[in-house]
Amino acid sequence: MTEQELERQLKTGALAPVYFLYGEEPFLVERAVQRIMERVVDPAMKDFNLNVYYGSDCKGTEILDSAQTLPMFVERRVVLVKRAEGLPSATQEGLLPYLANPCPETCLIVMAGKPDLRRKFFLELKKQPGCLEFKKLYENRLGPFIMQEAVRHGKKMDSAGAELLSFLVGNNLQALASQVEKIALFVGNRAAITVDDVRAIVSQSKEFSAFELARFMGEKNLTKALATLQAMLRNGEEAPMILGALASHFRRIWRIRELLDQKLPSAEIGKQLKIHQFFLGEQIVQAKKYPTGELEALFERFFRTDQLAKSGGMPATVLHGLVYDACCGMLR
């Protein structure tokens, strides 16, 4: 089953008797479960028609008894099994006959993160029409996810705003959804969310500070880079987080530099690296300021700085030295 098919089922009410929702994206798994429950569970009858069990904390007989009990005053009962990978082997075996002949008046929802798909119980669940895996979203799918989140709040976000937000927040879907909700509230009655709106809401976060530090270092703007670094350290940001953000930014700058050296036009660079036009120009300018030799030395400094910081080598002093040398072209 696909997510689109699940949406169609939710709209029509033609739900499957068994759902197996699993995968490496717990936020999407939880959301899918919530959507099914919103469609099936009457809040007024929730106490009578909803049973929730947790992996190793339950017995197969409990799940079976609930799944085979007719609903009260509604069409369907919901039996939700969370952390199903923790179900004991005996419990899994005991549920196999039910999967072969599920009760049509019950919606059994089985949730799991990383189930052992070699086990018969999970193999049988995978055969169910209601089986849906939520795989980890790669970077190129974060933008569409963010824009779809904006649509959920009745807004439209352009791809530049989505790219900036994904860069600042990373691939934590829960955090991304939360930020989109905040931005949607911030823009009020306006239908569109812009890059400036994203900046306004995320500007106080540590991720934004790291983004600014990387940008100022890329521009070799020593004054602003040092001021940003000082503010981050004053706010308690730790060296590994700062170095991680810088490394992520300069990996892209290095790749751009390589393509520039191959004489590729800007449009082709943006296409190959999937960089939005809004950011491409300034990142190309940064790449032109860093020859390949300097970038090699910079990443060597990242490594040595990380080692010094972890060994208690005065991280503030070490980071200041790194920023100074990078901006002044004194990398060795």
Phi, psi and omega in degrees: 000145177256168177297325179295321178293322176298318178299320179295319178297319180296323180290321184272339183083004180273072186275153178283154178286339180224131174239133173243105183246119185209170175140181187274000178249083183302329179298317180288324177297312180299319181295318180299317178298316181298321180295319179295316182294323177297327181282328189258319190274120173281118183307326181290336182250012186302318183296336183263338191232017177227125176236130181239130180232156183234109171026246186290352182272005183227167178248153180299327180296325178296314181296315180298315180300317180293316183294333183262004177271130180293145179291158180253117173067008177223173183284326187222149170259147176247128174242116185249125178246110179266156180049049185296339178297343179270000179296131177300156182303319181296322178294317178300315180298320182293338182270348183302315179300325180294320180298330179286337182211070185290153179287125182291342179271004181238142171249103179270121180246120180249121181251143177204153176270290179234076181288154175279097185286002175275342182283145186301320181303312182284330175297319178292323177297322180295337179281347182292143177300337181266026179273130180214122178261136177251101182279160178299134180281126174283165186305323184287352178257355181291321180301307177302323177299314181297316181294326177291325176298320178298319179298324178300332180260014177076023182237163175241127178244132180284166186294332178293315178297320179294320180294319179297315182296318179294326178294319183285320188264331183090203187258022174280104187295325178298315179294320179297315180298321179295318179293320178298320179298317179298317181293320179299320177292323181297319184282347176064236185277352179293141184278335187247143175255127183253173176301319180297325177295319178298314179300317184298321183278322186267356188298337181269359184276159178294329179295322180292320178299319178295322177299316180294318179300314179298319181295315181293323175294320178299325179278353185059039177266091188298316184300310182288325180295315179294321179296319179293316179300316180299319179295320179295316179294322179296329180274005175089013179291141184264153185303317182300321179294317180297314181295323178298318179294319179295317181298319180298317181293313186283344170298317178293319179299320179296317180296320177298317181300318179300318181289326175297319179294337176275005178067026177286140177291160184303317182299321181290323177299313179299321180292315182294319185265000179056049177258129180295144182304329181300325184259343190299314185301311183291329180284329174293319177302316179297316182298326179291339180277349184237100172299160183303321180299319178293322179294321176299315180294325180296316181288331172295322177291322176305313182296311183294323179295320179297317179295318179294318181296319181289337180266010178082026184272052176051072186303325181298314180295317181296317180293320177299319178295320178299311182296317180298311183294321180295316183286333183261007178067033184248025180291139179235000000 
